């Protein structure tokens, strides 16, 4: 192992975009974990862990604390396995994340370990006392000894409610040496609905940077929303259902926010009568929590609320709770010609209620599937996205389904920063880092972003090492 401290060991999000987990070694005996997320599709840790083997495959003896950047499942979904492996320390995150995390972890337990509500409740009762929610922009001391002091500070990342990038201030008083390391977590796109955009840190020595869209630029919000509206209107003319697979937290709330604005601002009869169906119990719970966390919304969203609008609870929004109601809704929409918009989970079509909609509707050209988020390779969503427009097929629960429904992709709805946002996160720093480590991206995204960062460093006369672990 590297004998220079601090140094970083990556246990996930190095061979793809999921399974984020990084170990920051402070001394040979002390380390911190940053995130501990689920793997999805065919992605793995390279050390034995993947979507089918989630047991923690590294030693936890040195781990003093877990720091969570945000509550998406690919960043915290392995926490049940972490506790099962013997981790007994605290979980540090922002105040909104501390409010949202129990719901995410309960679902991860029920889906990934055992569908036993009593056991899941006991697990959450174990987690709750360990959750340490902190305000943004405030230094928190994790370790304070004569030989080592480590403080962290959460800064807004603009990805989902409660998301943060984390600054680690590490001091070795006996050596008169300090280091500043920044973990980006997932950075949001500027002008995203509801959330303030992230601002670059003042300085860093090392930045661990996500690179999901390191090879792509998003369209701006105005054209993105216009295209979203056009795609929905075109799909609804077919007389069927528009299925939007969406993650329960973040994406779902952004879509509801945009749909409420379209309904409010357009006079078309189609939009005034169309039912917006939220068929995802977890997303419904998160939407209620989002409503409770309005102080963390951006100025535009707060202005809508104070004017009397309900961006996440408008009149045409119908929620489907029970499994019987879900099955009835699937059957009704599949068999009638009533246009509807259904937002359902999971976002990558690898689990959840979206599977039943796809089974019932993929074979019918009246229906349409609209992808608004990243599809990890190997997931059913990725296969439908890639092969659907060519008249291909997808396997769901071991059965083949021909794809005759319309397939659309709206990449501009990503909650991730695009190439320009990622580059700006580094180049807008007052004191550039010595090193950037690129994680959380496919190979092309990482290599493209690495080349551009190196070129920007040369043109700015900066010395910058860009590593791809």
C-alpha positions in Angstrom: 0.0 0.0 0.0 1.0 3.6 -0.7 3.0 4.9 2.3 2.3 8.6 1.6 -0.5 10.0 3.6 -3.2 11.0 3.0 -3.9 8.8 0.0 -7.1 7.4 -1.6 -8.2 3.9 -2.3 -11.2 3.4 -4.6 -13.7 0.5 -4.0 -16.3 1.5 -6.5 -17.3 3.8 -9.4 -14.0 3.1 -11.1 -15.3 0.6 -13.7 -18.5 2.6 -14.5 -20.8 5.0 -12.7 -22.3 3.1 -9.9 -21.1 1.6 -6.5 -19.4 4.9 -5.4 -17.1 4.1 -2.4 -13.7 5.6 -1.6 -11.4 5.2 1.3 -9.3 8.1 2.4 -6.3 6.9 4.3 -5.1 9.5 6.8 -2.5 7.3 8.6 -1.7 3.5 8.5 -4.3 3.1 11.3 -6.9 5.7 10.4 -9.2 6.1 7.4 -12.6 7.5 6.3 -15.1 6.1 3.9 -16.7 8.4 1.4 -20.0 6.9 0.2 -20.9 3.2 0.1 -23.2 2.6 -2.9 -24.9 -0.2 -4.8 -23.6 -1.5 -8.1 -26.0 -1.7 -11.0 -26.1 -3.5 -14.3 -22.8 -5.2 -15.1 -20.6 -2.8 -13.1 -18.3 -4.0 -10.3 -15.6 -3.0 -7.9 -12.9 -5.0 -9.6 -12.3 -6.7 -6.3 -15.3 -9.1 -6.2 -18.3 -6.8 -5.4 -21.0 -6.3 -8.0 -24.8 -6.1 -8.3 -25.1 -9.8 -7.3 -22.4 -9.8 -4.5 -22.7 -6.7 -2.3 -20.8 -8.0 0.7 -18.1 -5.5 1.7 -14.8 -6.9 0.4 -12.3 -4.7 2.2 -11.1 -4.5 5.8 -13.0 -2.0 8.0 -10.6 -2.0 11.0 -9.2 1.5 10.2 -12.5 3.2 9.2 -13.3 5.9 11.7 -16.4 7.4 10.0 -18.5 7.2 6.9 -19.2 10.5 5.0 -22.1 10.4 2.6 -22.3 13.0 -0.2 -26.0 12.4 -0.9 -28.7 9.7 -0.6 -28.9 8.2 -4.1 -28.8 4.4 -3.9 -25.5 4.1 -5.9 -23.8 6.2 -3.1 -25.4 4.8 0.1 -27.2 1.5 -0.9 -24.5 -0.8 0.5 -24.8 0.6 4.1 -26.8 -2.4 5.2 -23.9 -4.6 4.1 -21.4 -2.2 5.7 -23.1 -2.6 9.1 -23.4 -6.3 8.5 -19.6 -6.4 8.0 -19.2 -4.9 11.5 -19.0 -1.1 10.9 -20.0 0.6 14.2 -19.1 4.3 13.5 -21.1 7.4 12.6 -22.6 8.4 9.3 -22.0 12.1 8.5 -24.1 13.9 5.9 -26.0 17.2 5.4 -29.1 17.9 7.5 -31.6 17.3 4.5 -29.7 14.0 3.7 -30.1 12.9 7.4 -33.8 13.4 7.0 -34.0 11.5 3.6 -31.6 8.7 4.3 -33.7 6.4 6.6 -36.3 6.1 3.8 -33.7 5.2 1.2 -32.0 2.7 3.5 -35.3 1.1 4.5 -36.0 0.5 0.8 -32.5 -0.8 0.1 -33.0 -3.3 2.9 -36.4 -4.4 1.8 -35.4 -4.8 -1.9 -31.8 -6.1 -1.4 -31.9 -8.1 1.8 -35.3 -9.2 3.0 -38.9 -8.1 2.4 -39.5 -8.1 6.2 -40.9 -4.8 7.4 -40.1 -5.7 11.1 -36.5 -6.4 10.3 -36.2 -3.3 8.1 -37.5 -1.2 11.0 -35.0 -2.7 13.4 -32.2 -2.0 10.9 -33.3 1.7 10.7 -33.4 1.9 14.5 -29.7 0.8 14.4 -28.8 3.5 11.7 -30.7 6.4 13.2 -28.5 7.1 16.2 -25.4 7.1 13.9 -26.8 9.7 11.5 -25.0 13.0 12.1 -26.7 15.7 10.0 -24.6 18.9 9.5 -25.4 22.3 8.0 -23.7 23.4 4.8 -20.6 25.6 4.9 -19.7 24.6 8.5 -16.5 22.8 9.5 -17.0 19.6 11.5 -14.1 18.0 13.4 -14.0 14.2 12.9 -10.6 13.4 14.4 -8.5 15.6 16.8 -5.3 14.2 18.2 -1.8 15.5 18.7 -0.6 13.8 15.5 -3.8 14.2 13.4 -6.7 16.6 12.9 -9.3 16.0 10.3 -12.2 18.4 9.6 -14.9 18.2 6.9 -17.2 20.8 5.4 -20.3 20.1 3.2 -21.0 22.5 0.3 -24.0 22.5 -2.0 -23.6 20.2 -5.0 -27.0 21.0 -6.7 -27.6 17.3 -7.7 -30.5 16.4 -5.4 -31.9 17.8 -2.2 -29.2 17.5 0.5 -26.4 16.6 -2.0 -22.9 18.0 -1.2 -19.4 18.0 -2.3 -17.1 17.5 0.7 -13.9 19.3 1.7 -11.5 17.4 3.9 -9.0 19.5 5.8 -6.2 17.2 7.1 -3.5 18.4 9.4 -0.4 16.6 10.8 0.6 19.0 13.6 3.8 17.2 14.5 4.9 17.4 10.8 3.6 20.9 10.3 1.8 19.7 7.2 -1.8 20.2 5.9 -3.7 18.8 2.9 -7.1 19.8 1.4 -8.9 17.0 -0.5 -12.3 17.5 -2.1 -14.7 14.7 -3.1 -17.2 16.0 -5.6 -19.9 13.4 -5.0 -22.4 14.0 -7.9 -22.4 17.6 -9.1 -25.6 19.1 -10.4 -26.3 21.0 -13.6 -26.6 24.8 -13.5 -30.2 26.1 -13.7 -31.6 22.7 -12.6 -35.1 22.9 -11.2 -35.5 23.6 -7.5 -31.8 23.6 -6.4 -29.1 26.2 -6.3 -26.2 25.5 -8.7 -22.9 24.3 -7.1 -20.0 26.8 -6.7 -16.4 25.7 -7.0 -14.3 25.3 -3.9 -11.8 28.0 -3.1 -8.8 25.6 -3.1 -7.8 22.0 -3.0 -4.7 19.8 -3.3 -6.5 16.8 -4.7 -10.0 16.6 -6.2 -11.9 13.3 -6.7 -14.2 14.3 -9.5 -17.2 12.5 -11.0 -17.2 12.3 -14.8 -20.6 10.9 -15.8 -21.0 13.4 -18.6 -17.4 14.2 -19.2 -17.9 13.7 -22.9 -21.2 15.5 -23.4 -22.9 18.9 -23.1 -26.5 19.3 -22.0 -28.9 21.5 -23.9 -30.0 24.6 -21.9 -33.0 24.4 -19.7 -35.4 26.4 -21.9 -34.8 24.3 -25.0 -34.8 21.1 -22.9 -38.2 22.0 -21.4 -39.6 22.9 -24.9 -38.4 19.5 -26.2 -39.8 17.7 -23.2 -43.2 19.3 -23.9 -43.0 18.5 -27.6 -42.1 14.9 -27.0 -44.9 14.4 -24.5 -47.5 16.1 -26.8 -46.4 14.0 -29.8 -46.5 10.8 -27.7 -50.0 11.7 -26.3 -51.3 12.0 -29.9 -50.8 8.3 -30.2 -53.6 7.8 -27.7 -51.5 5.8 -25.2 -49.4 6.1 -22.1 -46.2 8.0 -21.8 -44.0 5.9 -19.4 -41.2 7.9 -17.7 -38.8 5.7 -15.7 -37.4 7.9 -13.0 -35.4 7.7 -9.8 -37.5 8.1 -6.8 -35.5 11.0 -5.4 -34.4 14.0 -7.4 -35.5 13.2 -10.9 -39.1 12.5 -10.0 -39.5 15.8 -8.2 -37.8 17.7 -11.0 -40.2 16.2 -13.5 -43.3 17.1 -11.4 -41.9 20.6 -11.0 -41.6 20.9 -14.8 -44.9 19.3 -15.6 -46.7 21.7 -13.1 -45.1 24.6 -14.9 -46.2 23.4 -18.4 -49.8 22.8 -17.1 -49.8 26.3 -15.5 -48.3 28.2 -18.5 -50.0 26.5 -21.4 -53.7 26.9 -22.4 -53.9 23.8 -24.5 -56.9 21.6 -23.5 -54.7 18.4 -23.8 -52.6 19.6 -20.9 -55.5 20.7 -18.7 -57.1 17.3 -18.8 -54.1 14.9 -18.8 -53.7 12.8 -15.7 -50.1 12.8 -14.3 -49.8 9.5 -12.4 -47.0 9.0 -9.9 -46.9 5.2 -9.4 -43.9 4.8 -7.1 -44.6 4.6 -3.3 -41.0 5.5 -2.5 -41.1 8.5 -4.8 -44.4 9.6 -3.2 -42.7 9.5 0.2 -39.8 11.5 -1.0 -42.0 14.0 -2.7 -43.7 14.6 0.7 -40.3 15.0 2.3 -39.2 17.5 -0.4 -42.3 19.6 0.4 -41.1 19.7 4.1 -37.6 20.8 3.0 -38.6 23.9 1.1 -36.0 26.1 2.9 -33.4 24.2 0.7 -35.1 25.0 -2.5 -33.8 27.8 -4.8 -35.3 31.3 -5.2 -37.3 30.4 -8.3 -39.0 27.5 -6.6 -39.7 29.4 -3.4 -41.3 32.2 -5.5 -43.7 29.8 -7.0 -44.7 28.5 -3.6 -45.3 32.0 -2.1 -47.5 32.9 -5.2 -49.8 30.1 -4.2 -48.7 27.4 -6.6 -48.0 23.8 -5.6 -45.1 22.6 -7.7 -45.1 19.1 -6.2 -48.8 18.7 -5.3 -50.9 20.1 -8.2 -54.5 19.1 -9.0 -53.8 16.7 -11.9 -51.3 14.7 -9.9 -52.6 11.2 -9.0 -50.6 8.9 -6.7 -50.9 5.1 -6.8 -50.1 3.5 -3.4 -51.0 -0.2 -3.1 -49.9 -3.0 -5.4 -53.6 -3.7 -6.2 -54.1 -0.1 -7.3 -50.9 -0.4 -9.4 -52.0 -3.6 -11.2 -55.4 -2.0 -11.9 -53.8 1.1 -13.3 -51.5 -0.9 -15.6 -54.4 -3.0 -16.9 -56.6 0.1 -17.4 -54.0 2.1 -19.3 -52.9 -0.8 -21.4 -56.5 -1.6 -22.5 -58.0 1.8 -23.0 -57.2 4.7 -25.2 -57.0 7.2 -22.4 -53.8 9.2 -22.7 -51.8 9.5 -19.5 -48.3 10.3 -18.2 -46.9 7.8 -15.8 -43.8 8.5 -13.7 -42.6 5.3 -12.1 -39.5 3.6 -10.8 -36.8 2.4 -11.2 -34.9 4.9 -13.3 -32.9 2.2 -15.1 -35.8 -0.3 -15.5 -34.0 -2.9 -13.5 -36.7 -3.3 -10.8 -39.9 -1.8 -9.4 -43.3 -1.1 -10.9 -41.9 0.2 -14.3 -41.4 -3.5 -15.2 -45.1 -4.2 -15.2 -45.8 -1.2 -17.4 -43.1 -2.2 -19.8 -44.4 -5.8 -20.0 -47.9 -4.6 -20.7 -47.0 -1.8 -23.2 -43.7 -2.3 -25.0 -45.4 -4.4 -27.7 -47.9 -1.7 -28.5 -46.9 1.3 -30.8 -49.6 3.5 -29.1 -47.4 3.8 -26.0 -44.1 5.6 -25.6 -41.2 5.4 -23.2 -39.3 8.6 -22.4 -35.9 8.3 -20.8 -34.7 11.3 -18.8 -31.7 9.9 -17.0 -28.5 8.0 -17.4 -28.8 4.3 -18.2 -25.9 2.2 -16.9 -24.7 -0.4 -19.3 -26.3 -3.8 -19.0 -29.5 -2.5 -17.5 -32.9 -3.1 -19.2 -33.2 0.7 -19.6 -29.9 0.8 -21.5 -31.0 -2.1 -23.8 -34.4 -0.5 -24.5 -32.8 2.9 -25.2 -30.2 1.4 -27.5 -32.3 -1.3 -29.4 -35.8 0.0 -29.1 -35.6 2.5 -32.0 -34.4 -0.3 -34.2 -37.3 -2.6 -33.4 -35.3 -4.8 -31.1 -36.3 -6.6 -27.9 -35.5 -6.7 -24.2 -35.6 -9.5 -21.6 -37.6 -8.8 -18.5 -37.8 -11.4 -15.8 -36.4 -14.0 -18.2 -39.0 -13.4 -20.9 -38.4 -11.7 -24.3 -40.5 -8.5 -25.1 -40.4 -7.0 -28.6 -40.2 -3.2 -28.5 -42.8 -1.6 -30.7 -43.5 1.4 -28.4 -41.9 4.7 -29.3 -38.6 5.4 -27.5 -37.3 8.8 -26.7 -34.2 10.0 -24.8 -34.0 13.5 -23.3 -30.4 13.7 -22.1 -30.8 17.3 -21.0 -32.7 16.2 -17.9 -29.7 14.7 -16.3 -29.2 15.9 -12.7 -25.4 15.7 -13.4 -23.1 18.5 -14.4 -22.1 18.2 -18.1 -18.6 18.5 -19.5 -18.6 22.3 -19.2 -19.8 22.1 -15.6 -17.2 19.5 -14.6 -14.3 21.5 -16.2 -15.6 24.7 -14.6 -15.7 23.1 -11.2 -11.9 22.8 -11.4 -10.9 25.8 -13.5 -13.1 28.3 -11.4 -11.1 27.4 -8.3 -9.0 30.3 -7.0 -6.2 27.8 -6.2 -6.2 24.9 -8.6 -5.4 21.3 -7.3 -2.2 19.5 -8.0 -4.2 16.4 -9.0 -7.6 15.5 -10.2 -8.8 11.8 -10.0 -11.6 10.9 -12.3 -14.2 8.4 -11.1 -17.9 7.7 -11.7 -17.9 7.6 -15.5 -17.5 5.3 -18.5 -14.1 5.1 -20.1 -14.8 7.5 -23.0 -16.3 10.1 -20.6 -13.2 9.9 -18.3 -10.6 9.9 -21.1 -12.3 12.8 -22.9 -12.6 14.9 -19.7 -9.0 14.1 -18.8 -7.7 15.3 -22.1 -9.7 18.5 -21.8 -8.6 19.2 -18.3 -4.9 18.7 -19.2 -5.3 21.1 -22.2 -7.0 23.7 -20.0 -4.1 23.4 -17.5 -1.5 23.9 -20.3 -3.3 27.0 -21.6 -3.6 28.5 -18.1 0.0 27.8 -17.3 -0.9 25.4 -14.4 0.6 22.1 -13.3 -2.1 19.6 -13.1 -1.9 15.8 -13.0 -5.1 14.0 -14.1 -5.4 10.4 -13.0 -8.0 7.8 -14.0 -7.8 5.1 -11.3 
